[in-house]
Structure formats: structure tokens, C-alpha cells
Amino acid sequence: MPAPHMASEPATHLLVPFASASDPACRALMPGLQLPHLTALLAELQPAHTDAGTDHSLSAPHERALAQAIGLVRADGSSYPDGLLPWAAAQSDTPELPQAWFTPCHFQVGMEQVTLLPGDQLGLTDEHARPLFDALAPYCAEDGITLRYESAARWHASGEVLRGIACASLDRVGGRSVEAWMTDSTANPVGGQLLKRLQSEAQMLFYTHPAHDAREELRLHPVNGFWLSGAGAIDHTTTLRSPPVMPDALRSAALQADWARWKDAWTALDNGDLQDLLERVRRGEPVTLTLCGERMAQRFTNAPRGAVARASRLIKHLLGNAPAWKTLETL
């Protein structure tokens, strides 16, 4: 099967990850959000699709929304099952082969839970990541997994054992207790057990590696394991569309539970991309806005506008526009 390639997408689409979050500290901030451009924009748009999930789905709402936006679906047009979005394969030249990402990370053991800190939050550089990769690669090879160094914070894995492995995305587990996200893959139980064993071997291997002591001497979190994500393969020829614009500031702040920065990011987004989107709507251009929380994603569009949509818009203007945070708290 030829590698999927990106095609042009004519409509303007803004997809906002972590537009809201489940953390009580975040929920408490929402009524104080001043988002005049988003409020005005939502008054112009109509709900087009709602993806209702839960806080504990393996694939985050913004990842499911992104997959739909670019056409990353199964051969019959249906969505991939939870935790089986093949992101690594979709970004490779051989998407028909099972692939995944291994992310070096720090498992922080507390009194009641184990929290995961991914590589991009550890200040991990090639100096420490590359030796750990070189140490782990032979163990992977013994289990039929080819490991390729992509960056300090992400290693690419390929091998048949990665087919049908359901796994939680990093945006689900980063900075959180991993217990809720440890799953058994019923589609590939043999592969699932093999990967659990490999993760245990990596923990022991990394603990005794010189890079562990070197990072502790620098008062940095040592790498003591890896997280598997984006596993699977694409079993049909597909052409992926260009991705929507995805601002990262809200996501970055939310994953580090920095809610003051998250609130500032919303202000910047409202005065930037959302203001631009509102101006496009008022010029009569077709636009799409997808707002994603941790439970669900909701897509809004301004076309086509039938009689029901026109009546709904009229009612909004008569009653006044509801503040945007009312929509955000439902996500």
C-alpha cells in the first residue's frame, strides 16, 4: 500500500485541544474567562457534530477529532476503536506495517499513585536519551521490534507485535496517575503481555544505566521507563487531508496543570485565531471550529444554514449571546 499523503483542505478549520479540563482548579476559572470573540463566533455558528466520550477513554477527544478531520478512519469509513488510532503508522512511509511510539519518561512513585512525566517535560536531551535508546534497542529486537531514534523524547517502534495494541495517548497520562490507563489489549493479548514485560525490563535496565546517576547528579528526573502510544497499522489505501490549525498553548498549560497560564492562553487565542475566524465568518467564508475538552469534542460550522439554523440564530440574537465559558464547561 502506498504511503498516505496530505491533500489540500479548502475550509478554514480551527481545532482547539484542552478548551476545558476536568481539574477542579480549571473548572473554577471558567466563569472568569473573558472571551468576547469566541462568544460572538459561537452565536454565528451551528453545532455540526458532537463526539461524546468519557474522562477515561484511551484516545483524547482532540485526537479523535483530528483523526476525523484528516480522514484517518478504517476501510469502511468508521472510526478506529478507542486507543487504536495508528498515529505512528500514519506518519510513516510504510503505514501498512504495525508501528508505535516509545516515549522515554519518568514514573514518579508517590504514597498512593504513580505519576508519569513524559520526556518533553524532563528536559531530556540526546546526551542522556541516546545511550538509553542504544541500551533498549537490542532487547526490543529480541522481541521482534525494530526501534529507531526519532528524537530525545520520542522513539519509533515497528513490528508485528504492535498490531491491535490499545494504548492511552500521552495527552491522557502526562502528569497523571498511570493506573487508570493501564489496559489489557484483548485484540492482541500475546503482544500486550510481551510489551508489559519489555516495559519492566526497561525499568530495570534504565535504573542501572550510567545516565540514571548522571541525571540525578544534575538534579534532573531520571528516565526509568517508557510509554507506548499511537500503536497499530493502516490496512487500506488512504489519502489524508491537511490537518486543521491546532493551537498548542492551552494543551501545554493543561498537561502541566498550570491553570493561570491556561487562562492567559485562552485570552491570547480569543484575540488571535478566534478573532480572525470571526472576521472570516462575517465575510461569508466557510469556517469550522472544533472545541475539545477531556470528555467530548464539539464541531461547529457556519454553512449550510437552513431554516432551522436561521431560526436558532435569530433566537440567540433576541435572547442575547450566552458567554462562551458556558459551552466550554460542557466539554
Summary of the structure (lengths in Angstrom):
residues: 331
radius of gyration: 21.4
end to end distance: 37.5
largest distance: 68.4
contacts: 1059
relative contact order: 0.25
helix: 41%
strand: 20%
